[in-house]
Amino acid sequence: MNAIEPTWDNLLYFSGVTLLSIGFGDLLPVGLIRLFAIIEGAIGILLPSAFFIKSIYQEQVNIFLSSRDE
């Protein structure tokens, strides 16, 4: 295993793989970057979940308000 060059291409690729929760196969975080990779991976899981929950909640509020107006 050799260190890669921290070019924008490599950093963007690593960030995308982490954020989309695809997983590591060809790049491996080392040192303190491992903590940031965990945080970014958690964001990649929690952000879509929060969006989905908010959408469901908003739909329920709309249904409640429309039934109240009738």
C-alpha positions as CSV (number, residue, x, y, z in Angstrom):
1,M,0.0,0.0,0.0
2,N,1.4,3.3,-1.1
3,A,0.3,6.8,-0.2
4,I,-1.6,8.6,-2.9
5,E,-1.1,12.2,-4.0
6,P,-3.6,14.5,-2.3
7,T,-4.8,16.0,-5.6
8,W,-8.3,17.5,-5.9
9,D,-9.3,14.5,-8.0
10,N,-8.3,12.0,-5.4
11,L,-9.8,14.0,-2.5
12,L,-13.1,14.4,-4.4
13,Y,-13.2,10.7,-5.2
14,F,-12.5,9.7,-1.6
15,S,-15.1,12.2,-0.4
16,G,-17.7,10.8,-2.8
17,V,-17.0,7.2,-1.9
18,T,-17.3,8.0,1.8
19,L,-20.4,10.3,1.6
20,L,-22.3,7.9,-0.6
21,S,-21.4,5.0,1.7
22,I,-20.0,2.9,-1.1
23,G,-17.0,1.9,1.0
24,F,-13.3,1.8,0.6
25,G,-11.7,-0.5,-1.8
26,D,-8.8,1.3,-3.4
27,L,-8.3,4.3,-1.0
28,L,-7.8,3.8,2.7
29,P,-7.9,6.6,5.2
30,V,-4.9,6.8,7.5
31,G,-4.4,8.7,10.8
32,L,-6.7,11.6,11.8
33,I,-8.5,11.4,8.4
34,R,-10.2,8.2,9.6
35,L,-12.2,10.3,12.1
36,F,-13.4,12.6,9.3
37,A,-14.2,9.7,7.1
38,I,-16.5,8.3,9.8
39,I,-18.2,11.6,10.3
40,E,-18.7,12.0,6.5
41,G,-20.0,8.5,6.2
42,A,-22.5,9.2,9.0
43,I,-23.6,12.3,7.2
44,G,-24.0,10.2,4.0
45,I,-26.4,7.9,5.9
46,L,-28.2,10.5,8.1
47,L,-28.8,13.2,5.5
48,P,-31.0,11.1,3.1
49,S,-32.8,9.6,6.1
50,A,-33.6,13.0,7.5
51,F,-34.8,14.2,4.1
52,F,-37.1,11.1,3.9
53,I,-38.5,11.6,7.4
54,K,-39.1,15.3,6.8
55,S,-40.9,14.5,3.6
56,I,-43.2,12.0,5.3
57,Y,-43.8,14.4,8.2
58,Q,-44.7,17.3,5.8
59,E,-47.1,15.0,3.9
60,Q,-48.8,14.1,7.2
61,V,-49.1,17.8,8.2
62,N,-50.6,18.6,4.8
63,I,-53.1,15.8,5.1
64,F,-54.1,16.9,8.6
65,L,-54.5,20.5,7.5
66,S,-56.6,19.6,4.5
67,S,-58.9,17.4,6.6
68,R,-59.3,20.1,9.1
69,D,-60.4,22.6,6.5
70,E,-63.2,20.4,5.3
